[in-house]
Amino acid sequence: MAEIDLSKEIHELKDTFSSIRVVVDPAKLESEIAVLKELAADPNLWDDTAKAQSVTSKLSRAQSQITKLDSIESRLDDLEVLVELANDANDSESQNEAKSELEALSKDIGELEIQTLLNGEYDARGAVITIRAGAGGDDATDFAEMLMRMYLRYAEKKKMPVSVLDISYAEGAGIKSSTFEIDYPYAFGTLSVEGGTHRLVRMSPFNSAGKRQTSFAAVEVVPLIEMTDVIEIPENDIRIDVFRSSGPGGQSVNTTDSAVRITHIPTGTVVSCQNEKSQIQNKAAAMRVLQSRLLEIKRREEEAQKKQLAGDVKASWGEQMRSYVMAPYQMVKDLRTEYEVNNPGAVFDGDLDGFISAGIRWRKQA
C-alpha cells in the first residue's frame, strides 16, 4: 500500500496556527486570566450579580481559548507522528485516521482563525436580535417565525443562552416580529453578519392555487448594552405604555398589565417586553434593549461619517443579503459572499456556520 504524504497540508496548518497565536497573544491572555481569577476570588463579587456574571463569563472564555490553543498545538505535533506510524504500519485504517484528524484540525483552526477577525469595537458583546416580517402576507409572517427558530436552534447548538423578550404574533400564521437576547461573548461579532433583508421563495402553503410566492423578513442585530456603557436617556425623551401580555390569537397569558412598551421620542425607536413576570422586570429588560439600539444608532452614525470621509464604498451592507429558495429547486445563497448550500432544511435547523464564517471574512475584506 502506498504511503500518504500530508507534510504540505500540515505545514500550511502550522503556518496558519502560528499567525493565530500572534494575534491571540497567549502571554497577554494568561495575564488577563490572572486578573480575572483575582476578581472571581473576591467574596463580595456576587453582591453585584451582573458584574459577577460578566467576570466569570470572560474568565471562562479566556481559559477556554488557552486550552484550545494548547490542544491544537499538541494535536498538530501528534498528527505528524500519526502519519509516520500509519505509513510504517502500512495500514489503511491508520492512514484514514490520520486523514480524518487532518480534516478535523483544519476545521478547528479555521474556526479559531474566524475568531481572530472579530476585533471590532463591539464584537465581544452579546447580541440583541430583532426579526420583522416584510412583504408577503402570511408567507412573510411564517418566514419570520422560521428565521426566529433558525437562530434559536443555532444558539442552542452553540450552547448560547437566549432570552426571548417579545413576540408579536400575526393574526394568521407566524409572527409579525420578535426580539431576543443572546448574552454570550462575541455573539454580536458573530451574528452581526446576519443583519439585513432575507428573502424566501417557495410554493406557498397559504395559496390554494399552489403558486410560487416570494416573501421577505428583516433581521436586525445590535450589541448588548453593558454596565460600562453610558447612554443617557432623559425622562422627557421616552414614553412608557403598559398593557396586558398576550399569546397567539390574542389569548391572555397574564391577568395584569405587566407588559411594557417604551418609545424613544427623538428617534421613534419602539421597544416592547412582555416575557418577564412583572412590570418592573419587563421595564428593565425593555430599557436594556432600548439602550442597545441607541448605542447601535450612535455606532452607525459614526460609521456613516467615516464612510463619508473615506469616499464611496461599493458594498451595500444591510441590504438584501440572502435568498432561501425552496422551489423550483433547493438552495440557500448569500448574495454578498456567494456562499451557497443545497439544503435549506439544515439551514433552517440552525446550520449557519458556513454562512457566518464567509460573512465575517467578506466583511473584513470589504
C-alpha positions in Angstrom: 0.0 0.0 0.0 1.3 3.5 -1.0 2.4 5.8 1.8 0.4 9.0 2.4 2.2 12.4 2.4 0.4 15.1 4.4 3.5 17.2 5.0 2.4 20.1 2.8 -1.1 20.3 4.4 0.4 20.0 8.0 3.0 22.7 7.2 0.2 25.1 5.9 -1.9 24.4 9.1 1.1 25.2 11.3 1.7 28.5 9.4 -1.9 29.5 9.9 -1.8 28.5 13.6 1.4 30.5 14.2 -0.4 33.6 12.7 -3.3 33.0 15.0 -1.1 32.7 18.1 0.5 36.1 17.2 -3.0 37.7 17.0 -4.4 36.0 20.2 -1.1 36.6 22.2 -1.2 33.8 24.8 1.0 35.7 27.2 -1.4 38.6 27.2 -4.3 36.2 27.6 -2.7 34.5 30.6 -2.2 37.9 32.2 -5.9 38.7 31.7 -6.8 35.3 33.2 -4.7 36.1 36.3 -6.6 39.4 36.8 -10.0 37.8 36.2 -9.2 35.0 38.7 -8.4 37.6 41.3 -11.7 39.3 40.7 -13.5 36.0 40.7 -12.0 35.1 44.1 -13.4 38.3 45.7 -16.0 37.0 48.3 -18.2 40.1 47.6 -18.3 39.6 43.9 -21.8 38.1 43.8 -23.2 41.1 45.6 -23.4 42.5 42.1 -24.8 39.7 40.0 -24.4 41.4 36.6 -20.7 42.1 37.3 -20.1 38.6 38.6 -21.7 37.0 35.5 -19.5 39.3 33.3 -16.3 38.4 35.2 -17.0 34.6 35.2 -18.1 34.6 31.6 -14.9 36.4 30.5 -12.7 34.1 32.6 -14.4 31.0 31.2 -13.9 32.2 27.6 -10.2 33.2 28.2 -9.4 29.8 29.8 -11.3 28.0 27.0 -9.2 29.9 24.4 -5.9 29.0 26.1 -7.0 25.3 26.4 -7.9 25.3 22.7 -4.6 26.8 21.6 -2.7 24.2 23.7 -4.8 21.4 22.4 -4.4 22.3 18.7 -0.6 22.8 19.1 -0.4 19.3 20.7 -2.6 17.7 18.0 -0.5 19.2 15.2 2.6 17.6 16.7 0.8 14.3 17.2 -0.5 14.4 13.6 3.0 14.2 12.2 3.7 11.2 14.4 0.3 9.6 13.5 1.2 9.8 9.8 4.6 8.2 10.3 3.1 5.4 12.3 0.4 4.8 9.7 2.9 4.6 6.9 5.2 2.3 9.0 2.2 0.0 9.7 1.1 0.2 6.0 -2.4 0.1 7.4 -5.3 1.8 5.5 -7.3 2.2 8.8 -4.4 4.1 10.4 -4.0 6.2 7.3 -7.7 7.1 7.2 -7.5 8.0 10.9 -4.6 10.4 10.1 -6.6 12.0 7.2 -9.7 12.4 9.5 -7.6 14.1 12.1 -6.1 16.4 9.5 -9.7 17.3 8.4 -10.8 17.9 12.0 -7.8 20.1 12.7 -8.4 22.1 9.5 -11.9 22.8 10.7 -10.9 23.7 14.3 -8.1 26.0 13.1 -10.5 27.6 10.6 -12.9 28.4 13.4 -10.1 29.8 15.6 -9.0 32.0 12.7 -12.5 33.4 12.3 -12.5 34.4 16.0 -9.3 36.4 15.4 -11.2 38.5 12.8 -13.8 39.6 15.5 -11.9 42.6 16.7 -14.4 45.4 16.1 -15.3 47.8 18.9 -18.5 45.9 20.0 -17.7 42.4 18.6 -17.0 40.9 22.0 -20.6 41.8 23.2 -23.7 39.8 23.5 -26.4 40.4 20.8 -30.0 41.6 20.7 -31.7 40.3 17.6 -35.0 41.6 16.2 -36.8 39.9 13.3 -39.6 41.6 11.4 -41.9 40.2 8.7 -41.8 42.2 5.5 -43.8 42.0 2.2 -45.5 38.7 1.5 -48.6 38.4 3.8 -48.9 35.1 5.7 -45.8 33.8 3.9 -43.8 36.6 5.3 -45.0 36.2 8.9 -44.4 32.5 8.6 -40.9 33.2 7.2 -40.2 35.5 10.2 -41.1 32.7 12.6 -38.9 30.2 10.6 -36.0 32.7 10.9 -36.5 33.1 14.7 -36.5 29.3 15.1 -33.3 29.1 12.9 -31.4 31.5 15.2 -32.7 29.9 18.4 -31.6 26.5 17.1 -28.2 27.9 16.2 -27.8 29.3 19.7 -28.9 26.1 21.2 -26.3 24.1 19.2 -23.6 26.5 20.3 -24.8 26.4 23.9 -25.5 30.2 23.9 -28.1 31.3 26.5 -31.1 33.0 24.9 -33.9 35.1 26.4 -36.9 35.8 24.3 -38.0 39.3 25.2 -41.0 39.9 23.0 -43.1 38.2 20.3 -45.9 39.9 18.3 -48.0 37.1 16.8 -49.7 37.5 13.4 -53.4 37.1 13.0 -52.8 34.3 10.5 -49.6 32.3 10.5 -46.3 33.1 12.2 -45.2 36.3 13.8 -45.1 40.0 12.9 -41.9 40.5 14.9 -39.8 39.1 17.8 -36.9 40.3 19.9 -34.5 38.0 21.8 -31.2 38.5 23.6 -28.1 36.2 23.3 -25.9 37.1 26.3 -22.8 35.2 25.2 -19.2 36.5 24.5 -18.8 37.5 20.8 -22.4 36.8 19.9 -22.7 40.3 18.3 -19.5 40.0 16.3 -20.5 36.5 15.1 -24.1 37.2 14.3 -23.9 40.8 13.1 -23.2 39.5 9.6 -26.8 38.1 9.7 -28.3 41.6 9.7 -30.2 42.6 6.6 -33.1 41.6 4.4 -33.8 37.9 4.0 -35.8 36.5 1.0 -37.8 33.3 0.8 -39.0 31.7 -2.4 -41.3 28.6 -2.2 -44.6 27.1 -3.2 -46.9 28.9 -0.8 -48.8 26.7 1.7 -51.2 29.6 2.2 -52.1 29.8 -1.5 -54.9 27.4 -2.6 -53.6 27.6 -6.2 -50.2 26.4 -5.0 -48.3 29.2 -6.7 -44.8 30.2 -6.0 -44.5 33.0 -3.5 -41.7 35.4 -2.6 -41.7 36.9 0.8 -39.3 39.0 2.9 -38.2 39.5 6.5 -35.7 41.9 8.1 -33.1 40.9 10.7 -31.6 43.5 13.0 -28.6 42.7 15.2 -27.3 45.2 17.8 -24.7 44.9 20.5 -26.0 44.2 24.0 -25.6 47.1 26.4 -23.0 46.7 29.2 -22.7 48.3 32.6 -19.8 50.4 31.4 -21.8 52.0 28.6 -23.1 55.5 29.2 -26.3 56.0 27.2 -28.1 58.8 29.0 -31.8 58.9 28.2 -33.7 61.9 29.6 -37.0 61.0 31.1 -38.7 63.5 28.8 -37.4 61.6 25.7 -39.3 58.4 26.4 -43.0 57.4 26.7 -43.8 54.3 28.6 -47.0 52.4 28.0 -48.2 49.3 29.9 -50.5 46.6 28.5 -51.6 43.1 29.1 -49.3 40.3 27.8 -50.9 38.1 25.2 -50.1 34.9 23.2 -51.2 33.6 19.8 -54.7 34.7 18.7 -54.8 37.4 21.4 -55.4 34.8 24.2 -54.5 36.5 27.5 -51.5 34.9 29.3 -51.4 37.4 32.1 -54.2 38.9 34.2 -52.3 42.2 35.0 -50.9 45.0 32.8 -47.3 43.7 33.2 -46.1 44.1 29.5 -44.2 47.3 28.8 -43.7 49.3 25.6 -41.1 52.1 25.6 -41.0 54.7 22.8 -37.9 56.9 22.4 -39.5 60.0 21.0 -36.4 61.7 19.3 -35.6 58.6 17.2 -39.0 56.9 17.1 -37.5 53.7 18.4 -40.1 51.4 20.0 -39.2 48.5 22.3 -41.6 46.0 23.9 -41.1 43.4 26.5 -43.8 41.0 27.8 -42.0 37.8 28.7 -40.9 38.6 32.3 -43.2 38.1 35.2 -43.6 41.6 36.5 -43.9 45.1 35.1 -40.7 46.2 36.8 -38.7 43.3 35.2 -40.2 44.0 31.7 -39.4 47.7 32.0 -35.8 46.9 33.0 -35.4 44.5 30.0 -37.0 46.9 27.6 -34.8 49.7 28.8 -31.7 47.5 28.2 -32.8 46.7 24.6 -33.6 50.4 24.0 -30.1 51.4 25.2 -28.6 48.7 22.9 -30.5 50.1 19.9 -29.5 53.7 20.7 -25.9 52.5 21.0 -26.2 50.9 17.6 -27.7 54.1 16.1 -24.7 56.0 17.5 -22.3 53.5 16.1 -23.9 53.7 12.6 -23.8 57.5 12.7 -20.1 57.3 13.4 -19.6 54.7 10.6 -21.5 56.8 8.2 -19.3 59.8 9.0 -16.2 57.6 8.5 -17.5 56.4 5.1 -18.3 59.9 4.0 -14.7 60.9 4.9 -13.3 57.8 3.1 -15.4 58.3 0.0 -17.9 55.9 -1.7 -17.6 52.3 -0.6 -19.0 49.8 -3.1 -20.6 47.5 -0.5 -24.3 47.5 0.2 -24.1 46.1 3.7 -27.5 45.7 5.3 -29.4 45.4 2.0 -31.0 42.1 0.7 -28.3 39.6 1.7 -29.6 36.1 1.5 -32.1 34.1 -0.6 -33.7 30.9 0.7 -35.1 29.1 -2.4 -37.3 26.0 -1.9 -39.0 25.9 -5.3 -38.4 25.1 -8.1 -35.0 23.9 -6.7 -33.4 23.8 -3.2 -30.8 26.4 -2.4 -29.7 29.0 0.2 -27.3 31.6 -1.2 -25.7 34.6 0.4 -25.7 37.4 -2.2 -22.7 39.2 -0.7 -20.2 36.3 -0.3 -21.6 33.9 -3.0 -21.6 31.1 -0.4 -24.4 28.7 -1.0 -25.7 25.2 0.0 -28.4 23.0 -1.4 -30.0 22.0 1.9 -32.5 24.7 3.2 -33.8 22.3 5.8 -30.4 22.1 7.5 -30.0 25.9 7.4 -33.4 26.5 8.9 -32.4 24.0 11.6 -29.5 26.3 12.6 -26.7 25.1 10.4 -25.3 28.6 9.8 -21.5 28.1 10.4 -20.6 28.3 6.7 -22.6 31.4 6.1 -21.3 33.2 9.2 -17.7 32.3 8.5 -18.0 33.5 4.9 -19.8 36.7 6.1 -17.1 37.5 8.6 -14.3 37.1 6.0 -16.3 39.1 3.5 -16.8 41.9 6.0 -13.1 42.0 6.8 -12.2 42.3 3.2 -14.9 44.9 2.4 
